[in-house]
Amino acid sequence: MTDHHSNRPILPGENVIVVLGATGQQGGSVASALNADGWRVRAVVRDPSSAPARQLKATGIETIAGDLADPTSLRSAFVGAYGVFSVQPSSGQANTEMSDDDEVAWGVLVADLAGEAGVEHLVYSSAIAAGSTPTGIGHFDTKSRIEAHVRGLDIASTIIRPASFMEILLLPGMGLADGVFTFLMRKDQAVQVLAVRDIGLVVAEIFGSPSSFVDRTIDLAGDSLTGDELAHHLGTALDRPVSYRRIPDDVLRGNDLLGRLAAAVDDGRLAGHADLTALRQTFPFLLRFDEWLAGLDAQTLAAATQSSTGGVALR
């Protein structure tokens, strides 16, 4: 493997990659995949003594105290690193006190400090609906702003745009307790989805073969499902009938965010445009939804049928 700019050998065991958000879904997936590939992984965590941080350390991953609101801690984390995986908490997460501007500021800060530290490859995780045209949905438009900043820097970078997570589809409160799955797409409308595990595997491939991926923006998805297909796969996994129903129109009208999300699905921006055939040629490990479901344990599947309120939470 060679670096895109210097053509020096890229030897995972001799190079450090800093991973942001390593105690979360995406960062955890990336840290695990890079560690398995032999990279020296340095996970930035708020509290190295926390249980999730200790679990990372037990697998051989270095943990270092850092906070997105503390530039000094990030500078220390980036010293001597070959690469940085950048992901920020989303301003669209439920019960968060973080604003859209906070998310942008943190994404910009990480990119700037990586450049200042001499990091050779930055991978930024955006979202499937990001791009040049504003969506009117704050936590997608934040990512478009960060993308634009990253592209303007003098640092080799790759931007990934993950589709909606398959994991989101199993949040409690989606209706499975009553045998009716409720989500944003129409019964006959396809929406792309992605297993969080595959984000880590893709990022490991990107860092391992920089000449193939630097200066690219990659839409990521593992499957494309209509509402009826989604219900069919869920019914098969649960061994019970499951039908599909779109979130009712009166609910969409009464909830501004849900209404905007549904509109973005309808106009295609949130439905996804990834070329699944081409993606599988590059990343043959990408899971289809039924394959992902088949790998879940019975406890995880059972939890999805609980009636507690979950809600729609697209990244």
NUVEX-151562 format. One line per 3 residues: their letters; for each residue x, y, z of C-alpha. Coordinates in Angstrom, 3 decimals. Example, Ala and Ser with C-alpha at 12.3 -4.5 7.8 and 13.67 -1.06 7.14 Angstrom:
AS) 12.300/-4.500/7.800  13.670/-1.060/7.140 $
END
This chain:
MTD) 0.000/0.000/0.000  1.252/3.513/-0.745  0.296/6.997/0.325 $
HHS) -1.608/9.001/-2.287  0.770/11.952/-2.068  4.184/10.758/-0.886 $
NRP) 4.110/7.169/-2.212  5.679/6.005/1.017  4.637/2.548/2.226 $
ILP) 1.573/2.504/4.459  2.211/-0.113/7.114  -0.759/-0.392/9.504 $
GEN) 1.276/-1.608/12.473  3.572/1.397/12.217  0.878/4.054/11.737 $
VIV) -1.602/5.589/14.173  -5.179/6.408/13.258  -7.119/8.604/15.653 $
VLG) -10.799/7.702/15.961  -13.373/10.182/17.215  -16.583/8.882/18.766 $
ATG) -15.032/5.498/19.498  -17.487/4.723/22.303  -20.421/5.309/19.939 $
QQG) -21.847/3.254/17.090  -19.861/4.568/14.138  -16.601/5.285/15.902 $
GSV) -16.765/1.960/17.706  -17.245/0.123/14.432  -14.302/1.966/12.882 $
ASA) -12.001/1.438/15.863  -12.775/-2.281/15.900  -12.211/-2.767/12.164 $
LNA) -8.958/-0.794/12.138  -7.712/-2.683/15.175  -8.493/-5.993/13.475 $
DGW) -6.531/-4.848/10.413  -3.461/-4.169/12.533  -3.530/-0.385/12.725 $
RVR) -2.453/1.375/15.902  -5.774/2.860/16.969  -5.943/5.870/19.278 $
AVV) -9.476/6.428/20.527  -10.398/9.899/21.776  -12.738/9.478/24.740 $
RDP) -14.103/11.903/27.281  -13.415/9.616/30.228  -10.751/6.888/29.854 $
SSA) -11.998/5.312/33.088  -15.528/4.734/31.747  -16.693/1.196/31.029 $
PAR) -16.840/1.682/27.225  -13.320/3.157/27.219  -11.987/0.298/29.332 $
QLK) -13.543/-2.164/26.897  -11.694/-0.501/24.031  -8.421/-0.610/25.943 $
ATG) -8.907/-4.297/26.716  -8.829/-5.024/22.959  -5.481/-3.268/22.534 $
IET) -6.803/0.136/21.490  -5.070/3.158/22.995  -7.442/5.555/24.733 $
IAG) -6.677/9.221/25.243  -8.736/11.819/27.061  -10.171/14.415/24.714 $
DLA) -13.209/16.539/24.070  -14.480/18.151/20.886  -14.920/21.377/22.841 $
DPT) -11.269/21.318/23.948  -8.857/22.078/21.062  -5.795/21.464/23.242 $
SLR) -6.856/17.880/23.949  -7.430/17.224/20.240  -4.023/18.647/19.315 $
SAF) -2.435/16.216/21.754  -4.448/13.324/20.339  -3.393/14.095/16.757 $
VGA) 0.370/14.236/17.409  2.160/11.683/15.235  -1.042/10.329/13.677 $
YGV) -1.204/9.173/10.069  -4.992/9.356/9.840  -8.075/10.704/11.586 $
FSV) -11.633/9.383/11.442  -13.956/12.291/12.149  -17.544/11.901/13.277 $
QPS) -19.459/14.281/15.529  -22.546/13.849/17.678  -25.521/14.805/15.529 $
SGQ) -27.516/17.866/16.436  -30.567/15.830/15.396  -30.229/13.300/18.196 $
ANT) -33.087/13.128/20.651  -32.686/15.038/23.930  -29.415/16.666/22.860 $
EMS) -28.477/20.174/23.959  -26.074/20.524/21.036  -26.995/23.033/18.348 $
DDD) -26.473/22.812/14.600  -23.719/25.415/14.894  -22.018/23.327/17.608 $
EVA) -21.876/20.327/15.283  -20.422/22.409/12.449  -17.870/24.063/14.732 $
WGV) -16.661/20.708/16.012  -16.435/19.147/12.565  -14.503/22.149/11.272 $
LVA) -12.196/22.135/14.307  -11.289/18.472/13.894  -10.452/18.979/10.216 $
DLA) -8.404/22.130/10.869  -6.421/20.595/13.712  -5.757/17.432/11.694 $
GEA) -4.272/19.580/8.953  -2.181/21.589/11.408  -0.852/18.367/12.973 $
GVE) 0.345/17.030/9.623  -2.197/14.221/9.465  -1.956/12.643/6.018 $
HLV) -5.491/11.299/5.548  -8.770/12.528/7.031  -11.953/10.491/6.690 $
YSS) -15.100/12.433/7.537  -18.431/10.672/8.096  -21.288/12.795/6.770 $
AIA) -24.831/11.615/5.946  -26.711/10.367/2.927  -28.817/13.513/2.483 $
AGS) -25.851/15.884/2.612  -24.799/17.743/-0.513  -24.932/21.077/-2.228 $
TPT) -28.706/21.627/-1.966  -29.975/22.505/1.544  -32.600/20.116/2.860 $
GIG) -34.067/22.442/5.463  -33.275/19.732/8.029  -30.658/21.113/10.393 $
HFD) -28.718/17.957/11.210  -28.244/17.119/7.512  -27.337/20.628/6.428 $
TKS) -24.687/20.785/9.176  -22.885/17.952/7.455  -23.001/19.698/4.090 $
RIE) -21.278/22.675/5.701  -18.573/20.489/7.227  -18.071/18.686/3.910 $
AHV) -17.503/21.996/2.126  -14.903/23.027/4.689  -13.052/19.710/4.487 $
RGL) -12.805/19.934/0.705  -11.241/23.379/0.968  -8.348/22.227/3.148 $
DIA) -4.885/21.167/2.043  -5.221/17.648/3.422  -5.932/14.352/1.692 $
STI) -9.505/13.496/2.602  -12.317/11.061/1.937  -15.950/11.795/2.744 $
IRP) -18.389/8.970/3.357  -22.161/9.419/3.406  -23.761/6.501/5.246 $
ASF) -27.382/5.657/4.529  -29.885/5.318/7.371  -28.715/2.690/9.823 $
MEI) -30.348/-0.729/9.855  -30.096/-0.522/13.638  -32.573/2.369/13.633 $
LLL) -35.204/0.056/12.186  -35.185/-2.070/15.338  -35.731/0.729/17.827 $
PGM) -38.571/-0.100/20.216  -41.808/1.709/19.521  -41.886/1.262/15.748 $
GLA) -45.012/-0.851/15.989  -43.575/-4.378/15.903  -45.276/-5.145/19.210 $
DGV) -48.557/-5.018/17.265  -47.236/-6.680/14.118  -47.283/-3.418/12.165 $
FTF) -44.007/-1.706/11.312  -44.231/2.063/10.879  -41.632/4.179/9.131 $
LMR) -41.116/7.026/6.659  -41.246/5.452/3.211  -44.362/4.472/1.286 $
KDQ) -45.215/0.806/0.980  -43.794/0.647/-2.545  -40.960/3.162/-2.156 $
AVQ) -37.360/1.970/-1.776  -35.058/3.511/0.819  -31.391/2.587/1.215 $
VLA) -30.024/1.334/4.538  -26.638/0.333/5.946  -25.372/-1.835/8.801 $
VRD) -23.218/0.172/11.224  -20.681/-2.679/11.237  -19.983/-2.018/7.583 $
IGL) -18.976/1.596/8.188  -15.939/0.346/10.085  -15.019/-2.174/7.409 $
VVA) -15.330/0.450/4.674  -13.203/2.977/6.574  -10.518/0.329/7.128 $
EIF) -10.458/-0.275/3.372  -10.193/3.468/2.730  -7.231/3.958/5.050 $
GSP) -5.586/0.805/3.718  -5.785/1.862/0.055  -5.603/5.665/0.051 $
SSF) -4.764/5.986/-3.634  -8.183/4.505/-4.460  -10.208/6.728/-2.160 $
VDR) -8.533/10.086/-1.493  -10.503/13.117/-2.719  -13.658/11.054/-3.158 $
TID) -17.146/11.365/-1.682  -18.773/7.953/-1.323  -22.463/7.269/-0.720 $
LAG) -22.688/4.105/1.384  -25.554/1.622/1.575  -25.912/-2.121/1.841 $
DSL) -29.503/-2.590/0.728  -32.542/-0.866/-0.753  -35.964/-1.765/0.643 $
TGD) -39.558/-0.755/0.112  -41.841/-0.608/3.112  -43.428/-3.945/2.174 $
ELA) -40.011/-5.601/1.683  -38.888/-4.303/5.036  -41.939/-5.783/6.735 $
HHL) -41.446/-9.108/4.926  -37.853/-9.460/6.166  -38.827/-8.469/9.704 $
GTA) -41.667/-10.989/9.700  -39.302/-13.728/8.550  -36.761/-12.894/11.252 $
LDR) -39.408/-12.729/13.981  -41.355/-15.706/12.653  -44.617/-13.779/12.846 $
PVS) -46.701/-11.739/10.390  -45.595/-8.125/10.034  -47.312/-5.573/7.825 $
YRR) -46.087/-2.136/6.866  -47.725/1.261/7.402  -46.284/4.652/6.685 $
IPD) -46.390/7.190/9.508  -49.889/8.686/9.225  -50.270/12.012/7.426 $
DVL) -51.772/13.743/10.455  -48.683/12.807/12.504  -46.383/14.092/9.771 $
RGN) -48.327/17.360/9.600  -48.203/17.773/13.356  -44.468/17.126/13.739 $
DLL) -42.278/19.483/11.740  -39.147/17.301/11.820  -40.982/14.111/10.865 $
GRL) -42.755/15.983/8.098  -39.470/17.271/6.691  -37.896/13.803/6.923 $
AAA) -40.806/12.251/5.058  -40.597/14.940/2.383  -36.873/14.252/1.981 $
VDD) -37.657/10.564/1.530  -40.335/11.350/-1.033  -38.102/13.620/-3.110 $
GRL) -35.260/11.107/-2.977  -32.697/13.031/-0.936  -33.114/10.751/2.077 $
AGH) -34.010/7.649/0.055  -30.434/7.313/-1.171  -28.710/7.162/-4.546 $
ADL) -25.781/4.838/-3.840  -24.856/2.468/-6.673  -25.211/-0.807/-4.781 $
TAL) -23.764/-2.920/-7.591  -20.623/-0.787/-7.836  -20.304/-0.617/-4.057 $
RQT) -20.366/-4.397/-3.746  -17.612/-4.705/-6.314  -15.439/-2.527/-4.082 $
FPF) -16.792/-3.650/-0.706  -18.134/-7.207/-1.142  -18.767/-7.578/2.598 $
LLR) -21.684/-5.100/2.654  -24.651/-6.740/4.359  -28.148/-6.899/2.940 $
FDE) -30.944/-6.323/5.435  -31.968/-9.979/5.633  -28.325/-10.998/6.167 $
WLA) -27.973/-8.451/8.936  -31.171/-9.643/10.605  -30.006/-13.265/10.422 $
GLD) -26.898/-12.338/12.412  -28.806/-10.828/15.340  -29.378/-12.701/18.571 $
AQT) -32.852/-13.528/19.840  -32.642/-10.969/22.657  -31.969/-8.096/20.239 $
LAA) -34.881/-9.120/18.026  -37.184/-9.493/21.017  -36.291/-6.004/22.278 $
ATQ) -37.517/-4.533/18.991  -41.017/-5.824/19.682  -41.332/-3.918/22.945 $
SST) -43.982/-1.225/22.936  -41.941/1.515/24.613  -41.767/4.737/22.650 $
GGV) -38.847/4.852/20.256  -39.546/7.291/17.473  -37.959/7.855/14.107 $
ALR) -34.313/8.846/14.417  -32.513/8.988/11.112  -28.867/10.032/11.340 $
END
